[in-house]
Amino acid sequence: KEFVFITIELSEIKEMNVDLQEKSLDFSATAVDGKYACRLDFPHVINKQESKYNKERNVQIKLVKEEPQRWRKLTEPKQHWLKCDWGKWVDTDDEDEGASMNTGDFDMGSMDFGGGMGGGMGGGMGGGM
């Protein structure tokens, strides 16, 4: 209930911009095979100061929810290219029992604690992920 993890499967990034706001995420990157961009509008407020990201293998983003509650969906409107990572899913019953979430290869130690989260995106938010 406290976090949302997002993985953007993109490697060999030359340049990247992450603009995280209380109710949205704007992402753009240039990789060896092209340019990518997306915008996610969240249904609830996140704590942007506590949220983090890294780009070791893929782009990994940890969103910290302002209020620990279950989100019925990640974005408004639904994005056809966005899917759930069932390997990191925590069932409500497991969550109530205090089971820790399987973060897989999510490397919390190398996460950026806010550097580089500012900046604008420009136009054209085509999905490429």
C-alpha positions in Angstrom: 0.0 0.0 0.0 2.9 2.4 0.6 4.7 2.2 -2.7 4.3 1.8 -6.5 7.2 0.4 -8.5 7.5 1.2 -12.2 10.0 -0.4 -14.5 10.6 1.1 -17.9 12.3 -1.6 -20.0 14.9 0.6 -21.8 18.6 0.1 -21.7 21.7 1.9 -23.1 20.3 5.3 -22.2 22.3 8.2 -23.4 20.1 11.0 -22.0 17.2 10.8 -19.6 14.7 13.3 -18.0 12.3 12.4 -15.2 9.9 15.1 -14.0 8.0 13.8 -11.0 5.1 15.9 -9.7 2.5 15.1 -7.0 0.0 13.6 -9.5 2.1 12.9 -12.6 5.3 11.5 -14.0 6.8 12.8 -17.3 9.6 10.6 -18.7 11.8 11.1 -21.8 15.0 9.4 -22.8 17.3 9.0 -25.8 18.7 5.5 -26.1 20.9 4.0 -28.9 17.8 2.8 -30.8 15.7 6.0 -30.6 13.8 8.5 -28.5 11.1 7.6 -26.0 8.6 9.6 -23.9 5.5 9.1 -21.8 3.3 10.8 -19.3 1.5 9.1 -16.4 -1.2 10.9 -14.5 -1.8 9.3 -11.1 -5.2 8.9 -9.5 -3.8 9.9 -6.1 -1.0 12.1 -4.7 2.5 10.8 -4.2 5.3 12.1 -2.0 7.8 13.3 -4.7 10.6 14.1 -2.2 10.6 10.5 -1.0 10.2 8.9 -4.4 13.3 7.7 -6.2 14.6 6.3 -9.4 17.7 4.7 -11.0 18.8 3.6 -14.4 21.3 0.8 -13.8 19.8 -1.9 -16.1 16.4 -0.6 -16.9 14.7 2.6 -15.5 13.3 1.7 -12.1 11.1 4.2 -10.3 9.8 3.8 -6.7 6.8 6.1 -6.1 6.0 6.7 -2.4 2.3 7.3 -1.8 1.3 10.3 0.2 -1.4 8.2 1.9 -0.8 4.4 2.2 -3.9 3.1 0.4 -4.6 0.6 -2.4 -4.8 2.2 -5.8 -7.4 0.5 -8.1 -5.4 1.8 -11.1 -2.1 3.5 -11.8 -3.2 6.0 -14.5 -6.0 8.0 -15.8 -6.8 7.1 -18.6 -5.6 3.5 -19.0 -2.5 3.1 -21.2 -2.5 0.2 -23.6 1.3 -0.3 -23.3 1.4 -0.3 -19.5 1.2 -3.7 -17.7 1.5 -5.1 -14.2 4.7 -6.9 -13.1 3.1 -9.9 -11.4 6.5 -10.9 -9.9 6.4 -7.8 -7.7 2.6 -8.1 -6.9 1.6 -8.2 -3.2 -1.8 -9.7 -2.5 -4.0 -7.9 0.0 -3.9 -10.9 2.4 -0.1 -11.0 2.3 0.1 -7.2 2.8 -2.0 -7.4 5.9 0.2 -10.2 7.4 3.3 -7.9 7.0 4.9 -9.9 4.2 7.7 -8.0 2.5 7.3 -7.2 -1.2 9.4 -9.0 -3.7 11.3 -6.2 -5.4 13.2 -8.6 -7.7 16.2 -6.9 -9.2 15.2 -3.5 -7.9 18.4 -2.1 -6.5 17.4 0.3 -3.8 21.0 1.2 -2.9 21.7 2.9 -6.2 18.6 5.0 -6.4 18.7 8.7 -7.0 17.3 10.6 -4.1 15.9 13.5 -6.1 18.7 14.7 -8.3 17.6 15.1 -11.9 13.9 15.0 -11.2 13.3 18.5 -12.2 13.0 19.9 -15.7 10.4 20.1 -18.4 9.4 17.6 -21.1 8.5 19.5 -24.1 5.8 18.3 -26.4 5.0 15.0 -28.0 4.5 12.3 -25.4 4.5 9.3 -27.7 4.8 5.9 -26.0 7.7 3.7 -27.0 8.0 1.4 -24.1 
